[in-house]
Amino acid sequence: MPSKKRGAKRVNPLASAPKISAEATSSKRASIAKPLSEEEMRMVAKKLRRHIITMTATAGSGHPGGSLSSVEIVTTLFFNVLRHDPKDPRWPERDRFVLSKGHGAPVLYSALAETGYFPVEELLELRKLNSRMQGHTDMATTPGVEMTAGALGQGLSFGIGIALAARLDSRDYRVYVLLGDGECDEGQVWEAAMAAAHYNVDNLVAIVDRNRQQIDGWTYEVMDTEPMAEKWRSFGWHVIEVDGHDLGQILPAFNKAKRMKGKPTAIIAHTIKGKGVSFMENNPDFHGKAPTPEEAEKALKELE
Ligand SMILES: Cc1ncc(C[n+]2csc(CCOP(=O)(O)OP(=O)(O)O)c2C)c(N)n1
């Protein structure tokens, strides 16, 4: 049991969730800004990439590679798919986005800032002591963060719990969990995959950022997880494969997932680690290392 003293400064966002009013339970509430066009999302994606470079370079540490690979996935979710309200991060009817690969915090913070959960300037506080921009996500401190993560393998189980809670509470929100492909080495991912299919959790979508690299190299060398799509299928999931940088493929995949009844959906998004910056692409050195000031300058030029 944590002592009261240790937990005193931290807010339990679930415990502090407001009492549910009639208005709050209405899923008809206008909660998202107008969905962006593909061209507008492309511009946002570039902005997020620029934030990721600037944040990690300013911090002098962090995880740019796996943040850059997830940009189009996260952009599509936050600007076109999720029902959410940045002014009311704990709105009970919101769709939930769970970043299971918690080291990808820079891409999530960038999207949260750009949608208005907190000022964009705050991104520069990444990894500073006592800031809300911790290197790995903390749901108790950062508005819009649904799960405290960093220890890989847990997000899908967490997502199932929230998705089943929707069923118990007669709510129609949906849950989206973003996993890394290296993260899929974790046994817990497959226990969760089995459970989600068993309980027909069809308001749950797992997105695997299939960038084929993990902390220190290619996934096929560290632990070969192919055939990835077949694995999810054999666990009872509806599987869709997309080019994870093609906005024209990602949005239809989320729409198809919404129509799928009786099964959870796994979207295998084929991506490139470090996408958008020539010297970071497919370069495992940038898994957990920030660009130097000179490298950041070069990267930002490429992202103009
Ligand atoms: C349980 C656990 N084991 C090991 C690590 C160390 N670790 C951090 S990131 C990482 C690689 C993750 O690779 P992947 O999921 O493919 O992420 P991406 O390439 O998308 O950044 C590892 C092994 C961890 N955070 N948690």
The ligand as a MOL file (V3000), in Angstrom:
LIG
                    3D

  0  0  0     0  0            999 V3000
M  V30 BEGIN CTAB
M  V30 COUNTS 26 27 0 0 0
M  V30 BEGIN ATOM
M  V30 1 C 9.5250 -4.3280 -20.0220 0
M  V30 2 C 10.5770 -3.5500 -20.7300 0
M  V30 3 N 11.6750 -4.1730 -21.2060 0
M  V30 4 C 12.6370 -3.4660 -21.8310 0
M  V30 5 C 12.5180 -2.1200 -21.9850 0
M  V30 6 C 13.6190 -1.3300 -22.6460 0
M  V30 7 N 13.2190 -0.8380 -23.9590 0 CHG=1
M  V30 8 C 12.8300 0.4360 -24.1320 0
M  V30 9 S 12.3660 0.7750 -25.6780 0
M  V30 10 C 12.7420 -0.8070 -26.1820 0
M  V30 11 C 12.5630 -1.2400 -27.5950 0
M  V30 12 C 11.1650 -1.1150 -28.0300 0
M  V30 13 O 11.0470 -1.3640 -29.3880 0
M  V30 14 P 9.7050 -1.0590 -30.1170 0
M  V30 15 O 8.5950 -1.5260 -29.2820 0
M  V30 16 O 9.7780 -1.6250 -31.4850 0
M  V30 17 O 9.6670 0.5280 -30.1170 0
M  V30 18 P 9.9770 1.5490 -31.3110 0
M  V30 19 O 10.9780 0.8980 -32.2330 0
M  V30 20 O 8.6900 1.7570 -32.0050 0
M  V30 21 O 10.4990 2.7540 -30.6330 0
M  V30 22 C 13.1920 -1.5700 -25.1150 0
M  V30 23 C 13.6010 -2.9970 -25.2190 0
M  V30 24 C 11.3600 -1.4940 -21.4610 0
M  V30 25 N 11.1410 -0.1750 -21.5910 0
M  V30 26 N 10.3970 -2.2320 -20.8670 0
M  V30 END ATOM
M  V30 BEGIN BOND
M  V30 1 1 1 2
M  V30 2 1 2 3
M  V30 3 2 2 26
M  V30 4 2 3 4
M  V30 5 1 4 5
M  V30 6 1 5 6
M  V30 7 2 5 24
M  V30 8 1 6 7
M  V30 9 2 7 8
M  V30 10 1 7 22
M  V30 11 1 8 9
M  V30 12 1 9 10
M  V30 13 1 10 11
M  V30 14 2 10 22
M  V30 15 1 11 12
M  V30 16 1 12 13
M  V30 17 1 13 14
M  V30 18 2 14 15
M  V30 19 1 14 16
M  V30 20 1 14 17
M  V30 21 1 17 18
M  V30 22 2 18 19
M  V30 23 1 18 20
M  V30 24 1 18 21
M  V30 25 1 22 23
M  V30 26 1 24 25
M  V30 27 1 24 26
M  V30 END BOND
M  V30 END CTAB
M  END
